[in-house]
Amino acid sequence: MILLTGAYRLFFPAAGLFAAVALPLWLVMYMGADLLDDPLSWHMHEMLFGYLGAALAGFLFTAIPNWTGRPALAPVQLAVLFALWLAGRLAIFTAPEALAAQVITAAFLPVVTVLVARDIIAAQNKRNLVVVGLLAAMSLTQAVFLWLDPQWAMDAALALALVLMALIGGRVTPAFTRNWLNRRGGGKVPPPFGKVDRAGLTATGLVAASWAATGLSVVTGVLAVVATLALAARLTRWQASRVAREPLLLAQHAAYAWLPVGTALLALASLTDWASLSQVRHALGAGAIGTMTVIVMLRALLGHSGRPIEGRWIDWLLLILLHLGAALRVISSGFGDPIPLLHSAGSLWALGMVLFVIRALPIALAPRR
């Protein structure tokens, strides 16, 4: 079965389809449908650990053979891993209070962590050991969410995701931009990794640690201001204006831009009453995670299937819908009656995911060119 010949073929369309279904389902429950006892916890858990977990698995098990030179997962291994992810989604929806369902749900990320660690350590690929650490921390955070403190775990997991996106997004965005510009005659290109990038990653790590440890404190707010400036400084060096014609590159810059937006809102929420924790969560969740995972998945699908990594009209449309949906969700908290904007935001974002599935599934099902 062709879907089992690559992690990107199986997990990427599944992640998009899950998000496209889960968000409207949450909106239905938000409006009063009695499907779960605690629909908010389900929504937070599944959009972060369910959707992001699938996207991460697809990305990592596609990228690690390139990082390490080790073989990709065999079809049987991939099928078992996907079955475990799917079982977790079904278990946590049908029996969220049952211990067995929680254990099944919690098992996926640790298994991913072990498999990733196995290949990275065996290949002595020290550069990516940090990814193993972040995955392990995400696994522990999910356990805290399920059995101890879901509100703290939500923010701690978002803090970890912030670091992961700053790390991987900050690696691939300037690299792909530089390669694209060099193929078209060079000129001014993004500079190599340097002091500004180290400062950005350091500031991001510090604010993530403070947010997880102290919540919306003054320390978190001050560090968030520093991280915002550092993240924005990185972004301004990557020549986004020179790739504006190519949606699959411009989208990487736009997705990364949600990181300083998220940390700026974190600063405001920590130091003032001008922003809320919900706005921070949705800027980093619907905004940064949603748009960055989709563009990374789309580029990986095209590249690993032997197709040109070039955008089409549907790519412009789905990316605009995702960004617009995320932006409306962030600003909806500032209105007296947020319900119309909240529904519009969720509908647009989910439609963007539907279009991603329409774009991704035919590629996943087709032989490599």
C-alpha positions as CSV (number, residue, x, y, z in Angstrom):
1,M,0.0,0.0,0.0
2,I,1.6,3.2,-1.1
3,L,0.6,5.2,2.0
4,L,2.9,3.0,4.0
5,T,6.0,3.8,1.9
6,G,6.7,7.1,3.6
7,A,5.7,8.7,6.9
8,Y,4.7,11.9,5.0
9,R,2.2,10.0,2.8
10,L,0.3,8.7,5.8
11,F,0.6,11.2,8.7
12,F,0.4,14.5,6.8
13,P,-3.1,14.0,5.2
14,A,-4.3,12.3,8.4
15,A,-3.2,15.3,10.5
16,G,-4.9,17.8,8.2
17,L,-8.1,15.7,8.0
18,F,-8.1,15.3,11.8
19,A,-7.8,19.1,12.3
20,A,-10.5,19.8,9.7
21,V,-12.9,17.5,11.6
22,A,-11.9,18.2,15.2
23,L,-12.2,22.0,15.1
24,P,-15.9,22.1,13.8
25,L,-16.7,19.4,16.3
26,W,-15.3,21.6,19.1
27,L,-17.4,24.5,17.8
28,V,-20.5,22.3,17.9
29,M,-19.7,21.4,21.5
30,Y,-18.9,25.0,22.4
31,M,-22.4,26.0,21.3
32,G,-23.9,23.4,23.7
33,A,-23.9,20.0,22.1
34,D,-23.5,17.4,24.9
35,L,-20.9,15.1,23.5
36,L,-18.3,15.2,26.2
37,D,-18.2,16.1,29.9
38,D,-15.2,18.4,29.4
39,P,-15.1,19.5,25.8
40,L,-12.5,22.3,26.4
41,S,-9.9,19.9,27.7
42,W,-10.6,17.6,24.8
43,H,-10.1,20.5,22.3
44,M,-6.9,21.7,23.9
45,H,-5.4,18.2,24.2
46,E,-6.3,17.1,20.7
47,M,-5.3,20.2,18.8
48,L,-1.9,20.2,20.5
49,F,-1.0,16.5,21.2
50,G,-3.2,14.9,18.6
51,Y,-2.8,17.2,15.5
52,L,0.7,18.3,16.3
53,G,1.8,14.8,17.3
54,A,0.8,13.5,13.8
55,A,2.5,16.4,12.0
56,L,5.7,15.9,14.1
57,A,5.7,12.2,13.4
58,G,5.3,12.6,9.7
59,F,8.0,15.3,9.6
60,L,10.6,13.6,11.8
61,F,10.3,10.1,10.2
62,T,10.6,11.7,6.8
63,A,13.6,13.9,7.8
64,I,15.6,11.6,10.0
65,P,16.8,9.3,7.2
66,N,18.2,12.5,5.6
67,W,19.7,13.7,8.9
68,T,21.3,10.4,9.9
69,G,21.6,8.2,6.8
70,R,19.7,5.5,8.6
71,P,16.8,3.6,6.9
72,A,13.2,4.9,7.1
73,L,10.6,3.1,9.1
74,A,9.4,-0.1,7.5
75,P,5.8,-0.3,6.3
76,V,4.8,-2.5,9.2
77,Q,6.4,-0.2,11.7
78,L,4.7,2.8,10.1
79,A,1.3,1.0,10.1
80,V,1.6,0.1,13.8
81,L,2.7,3.6,14.7
82,F,-0.2,5.2,12.8
83,A,-2.7,2.7,14.4
84,L,-1.4,3.8,17.8
85,W,-2.0,7.5,17.0
86,L,-5.5,6.7,15.6
87,A,-6.4,4.6,18.6
88,G,-5.5,7.5,20.9
89,R,-7.8,9.8,19.0
90,L,-10.7,7.4,19.3
91,A,-10.0,6.4,22.9
92,I,-9.8,9.9,24.3
93,F,-13.1,10.9,22.6
94,T,-15.1,7.8,23.4
95,A,-13.9,7.2,26.9
96,P,-11.9,10.3,28.1
97,E,-12.2,9.3,31.8
98,A,-11.1,5.7,31.4
99,L,-7.5,4.9,32.5
100,A,-7.0,2.5,29.6
101,A,-8.1,5.2,27.1
102,Q,-5.7,7.7,28.6
103,V,-2.8,5.2,28.6
104,I,-3.4,4.5,24.9
105,T,-3.6,8.2,24.1
106,A,-0.4,8.9,26.1
107,A,1.6,6.1,24.5
108,F,2.1,7.7,21.0
109,L,4.5,10.5,21.8
110,P,6.9,8.3,24.0
111,V,7.1,5.7,21.2
112,V,7.9,8.5,18.7
113,T,10.5,9.8,21.1
114,V,12.2,6.4,21.5
115,L,12.3,5.7,17.7
116,V,13.7,9.2,17.0
117,A,16.3,8.9,19.8
118,R,17.3,5.4,18.5
119,D,18.3,6.8,15.1
120,I,19.8,10.1,16.2
121,I,21.9,8.4,18.9
122,A,23.0,5.6,16.6
123,A,24.1,8.0,14.0
124,Q,25.8,10.2,16.5
125,N,23.8,13.1,15.1
126,K,24.5,15.4,18.1
127,R,23.0,18.5,16.3
128,N,19.5,17.0,16.7
129,L,19.7,15.7,20.2
130,V,17.8,18.7,21.3
131,V,14.8,17.4,19.2
132,V,14.9,14.2,21.3
133,G,14.9,16.3,24.5
134,L,11.9,18.4,23.4
135,L,10.0,15.3,22.4
136,A,10.6,13.7,25.7
137,A,9.5,16.8,27.5
138,M,6.4,17.0,25.4
139,S,5.6,13.4,26.3
140,L,5.9,14.2,30.0
141,T,3.8,17.3,29.5
142,Q,1.0,15.2,28.0
143,A,1.1,12.9,31.0
144,V,0.7,15.9,33.3
145,F,-2.2,17.1,31.1
146,L,-4.0,13.8,31.4
147,W,-3.5,13.0,35.1
148,L,-2.5,16.1,37.0
149,D,-3.0,19.7,35.7
150,P,-4.3,20.3,32.1
151,Q,-4.1,24.1,32.3
152,W,-0.4,24.1,33.3
153,A,0.4,21.3,30.8
154,M,-1.3,23.3,28.0
155,D,1.0,26.3,28.5
156,A,4.1,24.1,29.1
157,A,3.4,22.2,25.9
158,L,3.0,25.5,24.0
159,A,6.2,26.7,25.4
160,L,8.0,23.6,24.2
161,A,6.3,24.0,20.8
162,L,7.5,27.6,20.7
163,V,11.1,26.4,21.2
164,L,10.7,23.7,18.6
165,M,9.3,26.1,16.0
166,A,12.0,28.7,16.6
167,L,14.6,25.9,16.2
168,I,13.3,24.1,13.1
169,G,11.5,27.1,11.5
170,G,14.6,29.2,12.1
171,R,16.7,26.5,10.4
172,V,14.7,25.8,7.3
173,T,13.2,29.2,6.4
174,P,16.5,31.0,5.8
175,A,18.0,27.9,4.2
176,F,15.2,27.4,1.7
177,T,15.1,31.1,1.0
178,R,18.8,31.2,0.3
179,N,18.7,28.2,-2.0
180,W,15.8,29.6,-3.9
181,L,17.4,33.0,-4.4
182,N,20.8,31.5,-5.4
183,R,19.1,29.5,-8.1
184,R,17.6,32.8,-9.5
185,G,20.8,34.8,-9.5
186,G,21.7,35.4,-5.9
187,G,21.9,39.0,-4.8
188,K,21.2,39.7,-1.1
189,V,20.4,36.4,0.7
190,P,19.7,35.4,4.3
191,P,23.0,35.4,6.3
192,P,24.3,32.2,7.8
193,F,23.5,31.2,11.4
194,G,25.2,33.7,13.7
195,K,24.9,35.8,16.9
196,V,21.5,37.1,16.1
197,D,20.2,33.6,15.7
198,R,21.8,32.4,18.9
199,A,20.3,35.3,20.8
200,G,16.9,34.5,19.3
201,L,17.0,30.9,20.3
202,T,18.4,31.7,23.8
203,A,15.7,34.3,24.5
204,T,13.0,31.9,23.2
205,G,14.3,29.1,25.5
206,L,14.4,31.4,28.5
207,V,10.9,32.8,28.0
208,A,9.6,29.3,27.4
209,A,11.2,28.1,30.7
210,S,9.9,31.1,32.6
211,W,6.3,30.7,31.2
212,A,6.3,27.0,32.2
213,A,7.8,27.6,35.7
214,T,6.2,30.9,36.8
215,G,3.2,31.5,34.4
216,L,2.2,35.0,33.5
217,S,4.8,36.6,35.8
218,V,6.8,39.8,35.6
219,V,9.9,37.7,34.7
220,T,8.0,36.0,31.9
221,G,6.8,39.4,30.6
222,V,10.3,40.9,30.5
223,L,11.8,37.8,28.9
224,A,8.9,37.8,26.4
225,V,9.8,41.4,25.4
226,V,13.4,40.3,24.8
227,A,12.3,37.2,22.9
228,T,9.9,39.3,20.7
229,L,12.7,41.6,19.7
230,A,15.1,38.8,19.1
231,L,12.7,36.7,17.0
232,A,11.7,39.7,15.0
233,A,15.3,40.6,14.4
234,R,15.9,37.1,13.0
235,L,13.0,37.4,10.7
236,T,14.0,40.7,9.2
237,R,17.3,39.2,8.0
238,W,15.7,36.5,5.9
239,Q,14.7,38.6,2.8
240,A,11.0,37.8,2.8
241,S,10.2,40.5,0.3
242,R,12.4,38.8,-2.3
243,V,10.4,35.6,-2.2
244,A,6.9,37.2,-2.2
245,R,6.0,35.7,-5.5
246,E,6.4,32.1,-4.3
247,P,3.7,31.1,-1.8
248,L,5.5,28.1,-0.4
249,L,8.4,30.3,0.7
250,L,6.5,33.4,1.7
251,A,4.3,31.2,3.8
252,Q,7.3,30.0,5.8
253,H,8.2,33.6,6.7
254,A,4.5,34.3,7.6
255,A,4.3,31.3,9.8
256,Y,7.5,32.2,11.6
257,A,6.1,35.8,12.1
258,W,3.5,34.3,14.4
259,L,6.2,33.5,16.9
260,P,7.1,37.2,17.8
261,V,3.3,37.9,17.7
262,G,2.8,35.2,20.2
263,T,5.6,36.3,22.5
264,A,4.5,39.9,22.2
265,L,1.0,38.9,23.4
266,L,2.6,36.9,26.2
267,A,4.5,40.0,27.3
268,L,1.2,42.0,27.3
269,A,-0.7,39.3,29.1
270,S,2.1,39.0,31.7
271,L,2.8,42.7,32.3
272,T,-0.6,44.4,31.5
273,D,-4.3,43.5,31.0
274,W,-4.2,44.4,27.3
275,A,-4.0,40.7,26.2
276,S,-5.3,37.4,27.5
277,L,-3.9,34.0,28.0
278,S,-6.4,32.7,25.4
279,Q,-5.0,35.1,22.8
280,V,-1.4,33.9,23.5
281,R,-2.5,30.3,23.2
282,H,-4.3,30.8,19.9
283,A,-1.5,33.0,18.4
284,L,0.9,30.2,19.1
285,G,-1.6,27.3,18.4
286,A,-3.8,28.3,15.5
287,G,-1.3,30.8,14.2
288,A,2.2,29.5,14.6
289,I,1.6,25.7,14.9
290,G,-1.2,25.6,12.4
291,T,0.5,27.6,9.6
292,M,4.0,26.3,10.2
293,T,3.1,22.6,10.2
294,V,1.0,23.0,7.1
295,I,3.7,24.7,5.0
296,V,6.3,22.2,6.2
297,M,4.1,19.3,5.4
298,L,3.2,20.6,2.0
299,R,6.8,21.3,1.0
300,A,7.8,17.8,2.3
301,L,5.0,16.2,0.3
302,L,6.1,17.9,-2.9
303,G,9.8,17.4,-2.4
304,H,9.7,13.7,-1.4
305,S,7.2,12.8,-4.1
306,G,9.6,14.2,-6.8
307,R,7.3,17.2,-7.6
308,P,8.5,20.8,-8.0
309,I,8.2,22.7,-4.8
310,E,6.2,25.5,-6.3
311,G,2.9,27.0,-5.1
312,R,-0.5,26.9,-6.9
313,W,-3.6,29.0,-6.5
314,I,-5.0,26.5,-4.0
315,D,-1.9,27.0,-1.8
316,W,-2.4,30.7,-1.7
317,L,-6.0,30.2,-0.8
318,L,-5.5,27.6,2.0
319,L,-2.7,29.5,3.6
320,I,-4.7,32.8,3.5
321,L,-7.6,31.0,5.2
322,L,-5.4,29.5,7.9
323,H,-3.8,32.9,8.7
324,L,-7.1,34.8,8.6
325,G,-8.8,32.2,10.8
326,A,-6.0,32.4,13.3
327,A,-6.0,36.2,13.3
328,L,-9.8,36.4,13.8
329,R,-9.6,34.0,16.7
330,V,-6.9,36.0,18.4
331,I,-8.8,39.3,18.1
332,S,-12.2,37.8,18.9
333,S,-11.4,38.1,22.6
334,G,-11.4,41.9,22.3
335,F,-15.1,42.1,21.3
336,G,-18.1,42.2,23.6
337,D,-19.7,39.3,21.8
338,P,-16.9,37.1,20.4
339,I,-19.2,34.3,19.1
340,P,-19.6,35.5,15.5
341,L,-15.9,36.1,15.1
342,L,-15.1,32.9,16.9
343,H,-17.3,30.9,14.5
344,S,-15.9,32.7,11.5
345,A,-12.4,32.0,12.7
346,G,-12.9,28.3,13.3
347,S,-14.8,27.9,10.0
348,L,-12.0,29.6,7.9
349,W,-9.2,27.7,9.7
350,A,-11.0,24.4,9.2
351,L,-11.7,25.2,5.6
352,G,-8.0,25.9,5.1
353,M,-7.3,22.4,6.5
354,V,-9.8,20.8,4.2
355,L,-8.1,22.4,1.2
356,F,-4.7,21.2,2.5
357,V,-6.1,17.6,2.5
358,I,-7.5,18.1,-1.0
359,R,-4.0,19.2,-2.1
360,A,-2.1,16.6,-0.1
361,L,-4.0,13.4,-0.5
362,P,-3.6,13.0,-4.3
363,I,0.2,13.5,-3.9
364,A,0.3,11.0,-1.0
365,L,-1.5,8.4,-3.1
366,A,0.5,8.9,-6.3
367,P,3.9,7.2,-7.1
368,R,7.0,9.2,-6.8
369,R,7.8,11.0,-10.0
